[in-house]
Each structure stands twice: as structure tokens, then as C-alpha cells.
Amino acid sequence: MLSHVVVGHLETINKNARQQVLEQFERIANFSGSEEPGVLRYAITVPRDETDETTIYAIEEYKDQKVSDDHIASSPVQSLISMFGSQPTVLTTPPKVYQLEYTSETHQFTRPRVSTRSNPFIVFATATQPSRGSTAEVTDVWAKVVEKAEAHEPNTLLYALVRDKENQNQIGTIEAYADEAAFEEHCKSPEVEGLVARNKQIGGEMGFVALKLVTGWLSR
């Protein structure tokens, strides 16, 4: 059974508000790390762009839907939700939550040493296609990128091709690299260049954000 993947995108009102939210997330990560073995990935990140002082991305993976539901019901998560309710100005808009799943068990890999990197170069990418047919085509092309990275890019530490459960025309990736140089090397591969070119030909839109880990983990 494929696990349940969630990416949360939060925009806080200012830098101080972001720090307040990050402290809540750190409590959640500590709780999940010790009490919730079914939480397979819980990485709280912020953009590497230092001019962005208000954005948070939470990259989460759960063994199944029940683990996800139990996590949401836990005391630390409920405390965060209560804070949002009691301090509605902390966030500029409600969190955007991507409900995701792997496109295939073979379209993802995690190298064990990703858990030992103190500052992995993390990427969350999205691609929106004009039709379900074009989405399937781009998924097939992107799968080749995953295969190449797993076989020939030892410093690509995590690569997961995912699709949005609520928007059939949107796919994306969760990626992690040993450092920025490894990411740049990955982007130069013929497979990535071919993916970008094909996506452009069929009228798709692609974007990504480079992230750094604040608290939590990318792999157990």
C-alpha cells in the first residue's frame, strides 16, 4: 500500500510570527519522533531565499490514513490548530495543503544517509498540465528522471514523484540533495532537460522552491 503524503504551505504575517509557528512545529516533530512510528517523514522547512522571512513548508509522510488522522488528533497538533484559531492574524491566509500520493512505488527512493545530513538541499516542485493525457505523458518522462537519479546520482538523496489527489492535472516531486552543487548537477542531466522541454511543448507549467530543514526529519 502506498503511504499518505502531505505538503503544507503556510504564509505568516511576519518573521516573528513565523518563529512562533516554527516553535510549535518543533514540539510536534519531537512528539512524532518519539511517539508516532507511523509518521515516516516530518520535515519542517523554510525557503533558502533569505529575503523570504514568512514562508513555511511542512513535508509529511504517513504509513496510512489512520496514522495521519491520529497525528492530527494528537495534543501537539491540536495546540497548533488552537493557536491559529486564537491568533487569526498569525497567518496571512489559511494554509495550503497538498494531499499527495506516490505515482508508483518505483517512482521514488530515499537513501539512508539523507537522515545524517544536517543541511540537505531540499526541493518541492510542482507541474500543472493542460489535460489528464498530458499529465500521464509528463509522469512517464519524469519517471525516467527518477530512474536516472537513483542509478547514477549518489548525491541525490531523496526523489519522490507524487500526484495531487484533488487535482488530477498536477504532479510534483519531493527531492533532497547532499548540497546545492548536487542539485545543480542533477538539473544539467539530459533527462531533466528533456522533461523541461517536453513540458513546455505541451503547455504545462512548472515551478519549484528550494528549502532548508529547520526541524524534523526526512527519513527515519
N, C-alpha and C positions, 0 to 999 in steps of 0.2 A: 504494500500500500504506500502511495506517495504521501509524504508529510505535508503539513499545512504551513505555508509561508506567508508572512505578513511584513509589509514595509509601511511604517508610519512616517508621515512628513508633517512636522509641526513648525509653525512660524510664531515666535514670541514677539512681544511688543518692544523689547529692548534687550540689551546684553545682560542686565541684572535679572530680568525675568527668565532668560534662557538658563542662567546659572541655577536659579531656583528650581526650574523643571529638571535640569540635569541631576541635581541632588536627589530629587525624588526617584529618578530613573536608576541612580546608583543603588538606592535601597532595594528597588525591585530586582536589579541584577544580582545583588548579594543574596537576596532571598531565593531567587530562582536557581542560582548556582548551587546552593546547599540543600534546597528542599524540593526542587522540581526537576528530576532527572529527565522527564519527557520534554523539557524545553531544550531543544538541541542546539539552538543558536539564539543569542540575545546580545546584539551589538548595538550600543548607543553611540552614534557618530555625529559629527558636525562637519560642515564643509571645510576643505583645506584653504579655500579662499578666505584669507583673514579679514577681508573687508565685510564679510558676512558674519555678523555677530548675533544673529537671531534665529537661525535655522537649526533644526534637529532632525535627523533621520534615525529611526529605530528599525533595525533589521532583525526579524524574529523568525524562528522556525520551531514548529511543534510536532511531536510524534504523530498526533492526530487531532481531530477537532475537540475531543473531550479534554485533552491536555490544555488546549488553547482556552476552552471555556473555564476550566478550573483555574488557570492562570489569571484570567480576567477577574474572577471572583475572589482572588487572594487579597489579603489585607493590604499589602503594599500598593497593588494596582488600584484598589478601591480608594486608597488615600490620595493617589494622584488624580483620579477622577473627581474626588470630592474637592480637591484644590481648584481644579478647573471650574467647578460649579460655584465655589465660594469666592473665587477671584477671576471673574469672567474676562477681565482685561489683560490677563497674563498672555493669552494668545490673540493674535490679530484676526484669525479665522478658525473655524473648527478644524481639527486635524484631518488631513487627507490620508486615508488608509487604503493601501493596495492589498486586496485579498488575492493571493497568488498561489500557483501550483507549478511544480516542475512539468515541463512539456514531455519529459520522458525520464525514466531512471538513468538512462545512458547519456542524457544531456547535461550532466552535472558531475563535478568531482570536488573533493576537498582533500588537500594534502595535510597530513598530521602536523607538519611544522608551522602551519598557519597559526596554531594556538601559542607558539613560542615567540612570535614576532610582536614586539612592543608597539611598533608603529607601522602596521601594514598599510599599503596604499589601496584603499577601498573605493570601488566604483559601483554606483547604481545607475543602470542605463534603461531607457525605455524607447520603444519604437511603435508608432501607431501607423497602421496600414489602411488603405482605402477600402479593402474588402477582405472577407474571410479567406478567399482564394489566395490573395497576395500575402496574407499573414502566414498561411501554410507554406508558401514558397520561401518567404524570408526565414521562417523557422528552420526549414531544411538547409538553407545556406548557412545559417548561424550555427546549426549543429556541427557543421564541418569546422567552424572556428573552435568549438569546444573540443572536438576530437584532436585537432592540431595542438591546442594548448596543453591538453593532458599528456600527449605523447612527446612533445618536443619543447615545452616551455617549463622547465623546472621551477622557475621563479614566479610562475603563475600559480598561486597557492589555492585559489578557490575560484570556480567558474560555474555558475548555475544559470541555465536558460529557463525562464519562467514565463507563464502566461497569466493574464489578468482574468480571474473567474467572472468578473462582472462586465468586462469589455472584451469581447472575442477578437477585436481587431488590434488589441495591444499586447505586445510581448516585451520582454526585457531581460536583463541579466543582473545578477549579484556577483561581483568579482572582487578578488583581493590579490595583491602582488607584494613581493618582497619589498619593493620600493618603487619610486616613480620611474626610474630608469627601466625597470622590468615592464611597467605598463606601456611606456613609450615604445619599447621593443615589440611588444605584443601588437600594438597598433600599426606597426610597419609590415606585418605579415601579409602575404598575398591574399590569405583567406579573409582577413579583416578588410583590406582594401576592396576585395571583390564584394563583400557584404555591403559596404557603404555604397558602392557604385550601383549594385542591383537595387538596393532600397530606394535610391534616388530615381532610378529609371521607372519604377512602378509608382512613384508619387508618395512614398512613405516619409514619415517624419521621425527623426532620431534625436535623442539628447541624452546627456549623462551629467552626473555630478560626482566630483572627486571628494572623498570623505576621509576623515581620520577618526580612529577609535578613541572614545572618551572613557567608557566603562563597559563591562560585559565581556563577551567572548564570541568569536566566530566559529569555534568548534570545541566540543567537549574533549 
